[in-house]
């Protein structure tokens, strides 16, 4: 099976290579033929987040170029906790919590990779499979003797924790040996020649490369990408409202996920489009050029949010998020799908009322009060006289009767006060 020789240069063009083993040798090996490459995710929560997205997409780029992706869910390392980038020790997970987290994460891993590809299907691994039966004596003899304390202490993640107030426990200190052993096991049992990860993982990954060399005498490869940071140095991991950008819809709705990308700064668009979408470099440059010609239209942010939301949640949730966003920010809601209306019910003030009030004379004023659009009947009447209320985006008078003909999909009705105060009424 042939591979795409442009992969390495494409990664460079996207800014996705920070550290690597012998760049020329790696580039030559990738062009030579298929390589098995793994990327690990520890199940420390019921979902992975946007910080893992870049890794899954790099793995996907390898698969699209003809290589063999091996995603790894760290059932063993997840019980320990990686000290990289942490100022204090993680809480240790028990078996039940770990199983629940894996159940949430594995479907997300499968969403980004093709496990049914004819020539290079993705294969999922859990490092607990080969770690749980390994005795402490075997671990010390077969892994520990190949790494020096000097070598481990020299790693930035360990140095930082040793200098912190809390220090580092032996449990977390051993994490890099467990990860290095994963690489050795995959090399010996699956022929995996390469590991990839974020730049904060370089110490752990390079130790694995060295372990493979010491034990087998063979060459292994590694590559890391820069951490996904904003211009102020903070990570892209939170929405403007402070919510973690989880990839699971159960932990962050597609609407709020979409909104998280709509709000990025213009200066960040090119990097995010290059690294967090599967668009070609040429297409990204075209989108950026179109955006810069008229930044006020925010075409770049819209394209970024659509691409990422569709990739993470699917086309229908993406379309619903786009429609819901448009309604909340003032666009007409008359052509909304049932999916969008259900999404809106979770994102904006929603009131459930009885169908018995439909087609009843004078029902709009009490409806406005019940839905919270107005605080009293008198305020509702004043708003109506000022032409300040719309039903399904049509301005209405005080004598308007809300009837069955006004219902969207025979269930919903949108009330708008002014341009951006939107309330959803759900009839039962």
C-alpha positions as CSV (number, residue, x, y, z in Angstrom):
1,X,0.0,0.0,0.0
2,X,1.4,3.4,-1.0
3,X,1.3,6.5,1.2
4,X,0.9,10.2,0.5
5,X,4.5,11.6,0.5
6,X,3.0,15.1,1.1
7,X,1.9,14.3,4.7
8,X,4.9,15.7,6.5
9,X,5.0,18.9,4.5
10,X,1.3,19.3,5.0
11,X,1.7,19.0,8.8
12,X,4.5,21.6,8.6
13,X,2.2,24.0,6.6
14,X,-0.5,23.6,9.3
15,X,1.9,24.4,12.1
16,X,1.5,20.9,13.5
17,X,5.1,19.9,14.2
18,X,6.9,21.3,17.2
19,X,9.3,18.5,18.2
20,X,10.2,15.3,16.3
21,X,12.8,12.6,16.2
22,X,15.3,13.1,13.3
23,X,13.0,15.1,11.0
24,X,14.6,14.0,7.7
25,X,14.6,10.3,8.7
26,X,10.9,10.7,9.8
27,X,9.9,12.4,6.6
28,X,11.6,9.6,4.6
29,X,10.0,6.8,6.6
30,X,6.5,8.3,6.1
31,X,7.1,8.5,2.4
32,X,8.5,5.0,2.2
33,X,5.3,3.1,3.2
34,X,2.6,2.7,5.8
35,X,3.5,3.3,9.4
36,X,1.5,2.3,12.5
37,X,1.1,5.3,14.7
38,X,-0.6,5.7,18.0
39,X,-2.1,8.5,20.0
40,X,-3.2,8.0,23.6
41,X,-6.1,9.6,25.6
42,X,-6.5,9.0,29.3
43,X,-10.1,8.6,30.4
44,X,-10.0,11.1,33.3
45,X,-13.5,12.3,32.5
46,X,-16.6,11.0,30.8
47,X,-15.7,12.9,27.6
48,X,-12.6,14.2,25.9
49,X,-12.3,17.9,25.2
50,X,-11.1,20.3,22.5
51,X,-7.6,19.8,23.6
52,X,-7.8,16.2,22.4
53,X,-9.4,17.2,19.1
54,X,-6.2,18.3,17.5
55,X,-4.6,14.9,18.3
56,X,-7.6,12.9,16.8
57,X,-7.4,15.0,13.7
58,X,-3.6,14.5,13.3
59,X,-4.3,10.7,13.6
60,X,-7.0,11.1,11.0
61,X,-4.6,12.9,8.7
62,X,-2.2,10.0,9.0
63,X,-5.0,7.6,8.1
64,X,-6.0,9.6,5.1
65,X,-2.4,9.6,4.0
66,X,-2.4,5.7,4.0
67,X,-0.9,5.0,7.5
68,X,-2.4,2.8,10.3
69,X,-3.9,4.8,13.2
70,X,-3.9,3.1,16.6
71,X,-6.0,5.2,19.1
72,X,-5.3,4.2,22.7
73,X,-7.6,4.7,25.6
74,X,-5.4,4.7,28.7
75,X,-7.3,2.4,31.1
76,X,-4.1,1.9,33.0
77,X,-2.4,5.3,32.8
78,X,-5.8,7.0,33.5
79,X,-5.7,5.4,37.0
80,X,-2.4,7.1,37.7
81,X,-2.7,10.6,36.2
82,X,-0.2,12.4,34.0
83,X,1.6,15.1,35.9
84,X,2.3,17.1,32.7
85,X,0.8,20.6,32.9
86,X,-0.7,19.9,36.3
87,X,0.3,21.9,39.5
88,X,-1.2,19.2,41.8
89,X,-1.9,15.5,41.7
90,X,-5.1,14.3,40.1
91,X,-7.6,12.3,42.1
92,X,-7.1,8.6,41.5
93,X,-9.9,6.9,39.7
94,X,-11.5,3.6,40.8
95,X,-12.6,0.8,38.5
96,X,-16.2,2.0,38.3
97,X,-15.4,5.6,37.4
98,X,-12.8,4.5,34.9
99,X,-15.3,2.1,33.2
100,X,-17.9,4.9,33.0
101,X,-15.3,7.3,31.5
102,X,-14.2,4.8,28.9
103,X,-17.8,4.1,27.9
104,X,-18.2,7.8,27.1
105,X,-14.8,8.3,25.4
106,X,-14.6,5.3,23.1
107,X,-17.5,6.3,20.9
108,X,-15.9,9.7,20.4
109,X,-12.6,8.1,19.3
110,X,-14.6,6.0,16.8
111,X,-16.3,9.2,15.4
112,X,-13.0,10.6,14.0
113,X,-11.4,7.5,12.5
114,X,-12.4,4.8,10.0
115,X,-12.5,1.4,11.7
116,X,-13.8,-0.3,8.6
117,X,-11.3,1.0,6.0
118,X,-10.3,-1.8,3.6
119,X,-6.5,-1.3,3.7
120,X,-5.7,0.7,6.9
121,X,-8.5,0.4,9.4
122,X,-8.1,2.1,12.8
123,X,-7.6,-0.2,15.7
124,X,-8.5,0.7,19.3
125,X,-6.3,-0.4,22.2
126,X,-6.6,-0.1,26.0
127,X,-3.3,-0.2,27.8
128,X,-4.9,-1.9,30.8
129,X,-5.0,-5.1,28.7
130,X,-1.2,-5.5,28.9
131,X,-0.5,-3.6,32.2
132,X,-2.9,-5.2,34.7
133,X,-1.2,-8.6,34.6
134,X,2.3,-7.2,34.8
135,X,3.9,-7.7,38.3
136,X,5.8,-4.9,40.0
137,X,9.0,-7.0,39.7
138,X,8.5,-7.5,36.0
139,X,7.9,-3.8,35.6
140,X,11.1,-2.9,37.5
141,X,13.1,-5.5,35.6
142,X,11.8,-5.0,32.1
143,X,11.1,-1.3,32.1
144,X,12.6,0.5,35.1
145,X,16.2,-0.7,34.6
146,X,16.3,0.9,31.2
147,X,15.6,4.5,32.5
148,X,17.8,6.5,34.8
149,X,16.5,8.8,37.5
150,X,18.7,11.5,36.0
151,X,16.9,11.0,32.7
152,X,13.4,11.1,34.3
153,X,14.1,14.1,36.5
154,X,15.4,16.0,33.4
155,X,11.9,16.0,31.9
156,X,10.2,19.4,32.1
157,X,6.9,18.0,33.5
158,X,8.7,16.4,36.4
159,X,11.0,19.3,37.1
160,X,8.1,21.7,37.3
161,X,6.2,19.5,39.8
162,X,9.3,18.9,41.9
163,X,9.7,22.7,42.2
164,X,6.0,23.2,43.1
165,X,4.7,23.4,46.7
166,X,3.0,20.0,46.5
167,X,5.9,18.2,44.8
168,X,5.3,15.0,42.9
169,X,4.4,11.6,44.2
170,X,6.1,8.4,43.2
171,X,2.8,7.3,41.6
172,X,2.9,10.2,39.2
173,X,6.6,10.0,38.8
174,X,6.1,6.5,37.4
175,X,3.6,7.7,34.8
176,X,6.2,8.3,32.1
177,X,7.5,4.8,32.5
178,X,4.0,3.3,32.0
179,X,3.6,5.4,28.9
180,X,7.0,4.4,27.6
181,X,6.1,0.7,28.2
182,X,2.9,1.2,26.1
183,X,5.1,2.3,23.2
184,X,7.4,-0.7,23.7
185,X,4.5,-3.1,23.9
186,X,2.8,-1.7,20.8
187,X,6.2,-1.9,19.0
188,X,6.9,-5.5,19.9
189,X,3.3,-6.8,19.5
190,X,1.8,-4.6,16.8
191,X,4.8,-3.2,14.9
192,X,3.9,0.3,15.9
193,X,6.8,2.6,15.0
194,X,5.5,6.0,16.0
195,X,3.8,7.9,18.8
196,X,2.3,11.4,18.4
197,X,1.0,13.9,21.0
198,X,1.0,17.4,22.3
199,X,4.2,19.2,23.0
200,X,3.6,18.8,26.8
201,X,4.0,15.1,26.2
202,X,7.5,15.3,24.6
203,X,9.3,14.1,27.7
204,X,7.0,11.0,28.0
205,X,7.1,10.2,24.3
206,X,10.9,10.6,23.9
207,X,11.4,8.3,26.9
208,X,9.3,5.7,25.0
209,X,11.4,6.1,21.9
210,X,14.6,5.6,24.0
211,X,13.0,2.5,25.6
212,X,12.3,0.9,22.3
213,X,15.8,1.5,21.2
214,X,17.4,0.2,24.4
215,X,15.2,-3.0,24.5
216,X,15.0,-3.9,20.8
217,X,17.9,-2.0,19.2
218,X,15.5,-0.6,16.6
219,X,14.5,2.9,15.6
220,X,11.2,4.4,16.6
221,X,9.7,7.8,15.7
222,X,7.8,10.6,17.5
223,X,6.2,13.8,16.7
224,X,4.4,16.5,18.8
225,X,2.4,19.5,17.9
226,X,2.3,22.9,19.7
227,X,-0.4,23.2,22.4
228,X,-3.5,24.9,21.2
229,X,-3.1,28.3,22.9
230,X,-4.8,31.7,22.6
231,X,-2.8,34.8,22.1
232,X,-2.7,35.4,25.8
233,X,-1.2,32.0,26.4
234,X,-4.3,30.3,27.8
235,X,-5.5,27.1,26.3
236,X,-8.5,26.8,23.9
237,X,-10.6,24.8,26.3
238,X,-13.3,27.1,27.5
239,X,-16.3,28.9,26.0
240,X,-16.7,32.6,26.6
241,X,-19.0,31.6,29.5
242,X,-16.3,29.5,31.1
243,X,-17.7,26.1,30.1
244,X,-15.2,23.4,29.2
245,X,-15.3,22.6,25.5
246,X,-16.3,18.9,25.8
247,X,-16.8,16.9,22.6
248,X,-19.7,15.0,24.1
249,X,-23.1,16.5,23.5
250,X,-24.2,15.2,26.9
251,X,-21.6,17.5,28.6
252,X,-21.8,20.5,26.2
253,X,-24.7,21.1,23.8
254,X,-23.9,21.4,20.1
255,X,-25.3,25.0,20.3
256,X,-22.9,26.0,23.0
257,X,-20.1,24.2,21.3
258,X,-20.9,26.1,18.1
259,X,-21.0,29.4,20.0
260,X,-17.6,28.7,21.4
261,X,-16.1,28.9,17.9
262,X,-18.2,31.8,16.6
263,X,-16.5,34.0,19.2
264,X,-12.8,33.5,18.3
265,X,-10.7,36.4,17.4
266,X,-9.9,37.2,13.8
267,X,-6.2,36.8,14.4
268,X,-6.7,33.1,15.4
269,X,-8.8,32.0,12.4
270,X,-6.1,30.9,10.1
271,X,-4.4,28.7,12.7
272,X,-7.7,27.2,13.9
273,X,-8.9,26.5,10.4
274,X,-5.6,24.8,9.5
275,X,-5.3,22.7,12.6
276,X,-8.9,21.9,13.6
277,X,-10.6,21.2,10.3
278,X,-9.9,18.8,7.4
279,X,-10.0,21.6,4.9
280,X,-7.0,21.8,2.5
281,X,-4.4,24.5,3.1
282,X,-5.4,26.2,-0.1
283,X,-9.1,26.2,0.9
284,X,-8.2,27.7,4.3
285,X,-6.2,30.5,2.7
286,X,-9.2,31.3,0.4
287,X,-11.5,31.5,3.4
288,X,-9.1,33.7,5.4
289,X,-8.7,36.0,2.4
290,X,-12.5,36.3,2.0
291,X,-12.9,37.0,5.7
292,X,-10.2,39.7,5.7
293,X,-11.9,41.4,2.8
294,X,-14.9,42.1,5.1
295,X,-14.2,41.1,8.7
296,X,-17.5,42.5,9.9
297,X,-19.4,39.7,8.2
298,X,-17.5,37.1,10.3
299,X,-17.4,34.6,7.5
300,X,-14.3,33.0,8.9
301,X,-15.8,32.4,12.3
302,X,-19.0,31.0,10.7
303,X,-17.0,28.6,8.5
304,X,-14.8,27.5,11.5
305,X,-17.8,26.9,13.7
306,X,-19.7,25.0,11.1
307,X,-16.8,22.8,10.1
308,X,-15.9,21.8,13.7
309,X,-19.5,21.3,14.9
310,X,-20.4,19.1,11.9
311,X,-17.2,17.0,12.5
312,X,-17.8,16.6,16.2
313,X,-21.6,16.3,16.4
314,X,-22.8,15.6,12.8
315,X,-24.6,17.6,10.1
316,X,-28.1,17.7,11.6
317,X,-27.0,19.0,15.0
318,X,-24.7,21.5,13.2
319,X,-27.6,22.8,11.1
320,X,-29.8,23.1,14.2
321,X,-27.0,25.0,16.1
322,X,-26.7,27.4,13.1
323,X,-30.4,28.0,13.0
324,X,-30.7,28.3,16.8
325,X,-27.9,30.8,16.8
326,X,-29.5,32.9,14.1
327,X,-32.8,33.0,15.9
328,X,-31.2,34.1,19.2
329,X,-29.3,36.8,17.5
330,X,-32.3,38.2,15.6
331,X,-32.9,36.2,12.5
332,X,-36.4,35.0,11.5
333,X,-37.4,31.7,13.2
334,X,-40.2,30.8,10.8
335,X,-38.4,28.0,9.0
336,X,-37.0,26.2,12.1
337,X,-36.9,22.4,12.1
338,X,-38.2,20.4,15.1
339,X,-34.6,19.6,16.0
340,X,-33.7,23.2,16.2
341,X,-36.7,24.0,18.3
342,X,-35.9,21.2,20.7
343,X,-32.3,22.6,20.9
344,X,-33.6,26.1,21.5
345,X,-35.7,24.7,24.4
346,X,-32.5,23.9,26.2
347,X,-30.8,27.2,25.4
348,X,-33.4,30.0,25.9
349,X,-36.2,30.7,28.4
350,X,-38.9,28.1,27.6
351,X,-42.4,27.9,29.1
352,X,-44.8,24.9,28.7
353,X,-48.5,25.8,28.6
354,X,-51.7,24.0,28.0
355,X,-53.3,23.7,24.6
356,X,-56.6,24.7,26.1
357,X,-55.6,28.4,25.9
358,X,-55.2,28.3,22.1
359,X,-57.7,30.3,20.1
360,X,-59.1,31.9,23.2
361,X,-59.9,35.6,23.0
362,X,-57.4,37.8,24.9
363,X,-54.9,34.9,25.4
364,X,-51.8,36.8,24.3
365,X,-51.5,39.1,27.3
366,X,-51.5,36.3,30.0
367,X,-49.2,34.3,27.7
368,X,-46.6,37.1,27.7
369,X,-46.8,37.2,31.5
370,X,-46.6,33.5,32.0
371,X,-43.6,33.2,29.6
372,X,-41.8,36.0,31.4
373,X,-41.8,38.4,28.5
374,X,-43.7,40.9,30.6
375,X,-43.9,41.2,34.4
376,X,-47.6,42.1,34.5
377,X,-50.7,42.4,32.3
378,X,-50.2,46.2,32.2
379,X,-46.6,45.8,31.0
380,X,-47.7,43.3,28.4
381,X,-50.4,45.7,27.1
382,X,-47.9,48.6,27.0
383,X,-45.4,46.4,25.0
384,X,-48.1,45.4,22.5
385,X,-49.3,49.1,22.0
386,X,-45.7,50.0,21.4
387,X,-45.4,47.4,18.7
388,X,-42.7,45.7,20.7
389,X,-43.8,42.0,20.6
390,X,-43.6,39.5,17.7
391,X,-45.1,36.1,17.5
392,X,-43.0,33.8,15.3
393,X,-41.2,37.0,14.2
394,X,-44.4,38.8,13.0
395,X,-45.2,42.0,14.9
396,X,-48.7,41.7,16.5
397,X,-51.3,44.0,18.0
398,X,-52.9,43.8,21.4
399,X,-56.0,42.0,20.0
400,X,-53.9,39.2,18.6
401,X,-55.2,35.7,19.5
402,X,-52.6,32.9,19.5
403,X,-54.1,29.9,17.8
404,X,-53.3,26.5,16.5
405,X,-52.4,28.1,13.1
406,X,-49.5,29.9,14.9
407,X,-47.9,26.7,16.1
408,X,-44.6,25.7,14.6
409,X,-44.6,21.9,14.0
410,X,-47.9,21.8,15.9
411,X,-46.1,22.4,19.2
412,X,-44.0,25.5,19.5
413,X,-44.4,29.3,19.4
414,X,-41.7,31.9,19.5
415,X,-42.2,35.2,21.3
416,X,-39.7,38.0,20.8
417,X,-39.5,41.3,22.7
418,X,-37.3,43.7,20.8
419,X,-34.5,42.2,18.7
420,X,-32.7,39.7,21.0
421,X,-35.1,38.8,23.9
422,X,-36.5,35.5,22.7
423,X,-38.8,33.1,24.6
424,X,-40.1,29.7,23.4
425,X,-43.5,28.5,24.3
426,X,-44.1,24.7,24.2
427,X,-47.8,23.6,24.0
428,X,-48.8,20.3,25.5
